[in-house]
Amino acid sequence: MAKIGIPNPLKRRHLIEQDMTASEALDLAEAYLEADRMPEALVFLIKAGARDRMMILVEEAIVDGDAFLLKQLSDALEEDPGAAAWERAAEAASAAGKDRYAEMARRHARSGA
C-alpha cells in the first residue's frame, strides 16, 4: 500500500467536507497520527467511524495523562471513560509534571463528565 501523505490545509478542509470511504478517512487519520498531529487525526477518525481505533487512543491518553485528548475522545465517542479512568489519567499527568492536565482529569473524575 502506498504511503498516504498529509494534505496541505486547504486540501484538508476540502477532504473534511467531502464524502470519502471509511478506509480513506482512516488512512488519512493514520498519516496524521504518524506525524503526531492528533487534532487532525481525530477529525478523520470520527469521519471513518473508527471507534476501535479511538478506544485504543483513549487508553493511550490515560497512560500518558493527556486529559485534554481524553476529553476530546470521550466527546467524539459520546462515552465518558468513568471516574477511575480519569483518576488514572490524573495520576499519570501528576507523575509527568503535567499539573494542568492532572487538575482537569481530577475535575472530570469528581464531576463524572
N, C-alpha and C positions, 0 to 999 in steps of 0.2 A: 504494500500500500504506500502511495506517495505521501510524503510528509506535508501536512497542512500548514501553510504559512498564516501568520497573523495579519489580517487586513488593516489597511490604514483606517483612521477614524471615520471618514466619510463612508467608505465601503462597509465598515462595521455597522454603522447606523442603517444603511440600506439592508444589510443582512438581517438585522434585528427586526425590521419592519416587513420583510418579505417572507413568503412561505418557503419552508425547506423541510426536508425529511428529518426525522429524529436522528438518523445516523449522521447526516451532515452537521446538524447542530451539535451533536456530541463530539464529532471530530474537531470542530472549532473550539468547543469548551476544553477539550484535552490539550489543544495547542496553547490556549491561554493559561491553563494550569501548569503546563510545562515551562512557560515563561514567567510563572509566579505572578500572574495578573488575575487574581481571584474575582474582583468585581465583574470583569468582562466574562470570565468563565461562568460565573453564576447565571448571568443572563442567558447564555446558551444552554446551560444545564437545565434551566427552567423550560426553555423553548423545546428541548429534547424530551422533557418529561422524565429525566434521568433520576428518579427517586433513589434508586440503589446507590448511584454514584454520590448523590448528595448526602445520603446516610453515612457513607464512608468518610466524607468530609466533615460531618458532624462529629464523629469520633476523633478525627484529627484535630479539629478545633478545640475539643475538650482537652485532649492531651497537651496541646500547645498553649492552652489557657487563652485562646483567642475568643473572648466574649463577643466582640463585635461581629466576627464571622459566624459564630454560633447563633447569634440573634438573626442575622440575615438568612441563614439556612433554615432556622425554625420558622421564620416568616414564610419563606418560599415553600416549605413543606407543609405549612399550616399545622404544625405539630410542635408543641413545647417539649423539650427533652426531659423536663422534670427537675425538681429541686436537687436531687442527688447529682445529676449531670452538671448542673450549674455550680454546685459546690466543688465538684472535681475540677471544673474549669477555673474556679476562683483559686483553689489551692495551687494549680499548675501556674497560673498567672502570678500569684504571690511569689512562688519559688523562682520564677524567671525575672522578678523585679518589675512586673507589669502592673503597677498599682491601680491604674485607671481601669484596666481590663478586669482585675480582681474585684474592684468595687462594683463594677457593672454586673459581673456574674453573681456576686452576693446579693445585689438588689433584685435580680431576677429570681434567685433561689428563694428569697423571702416573699416576693410578690406572687410567685407561681406563674409568671408570664415573661 
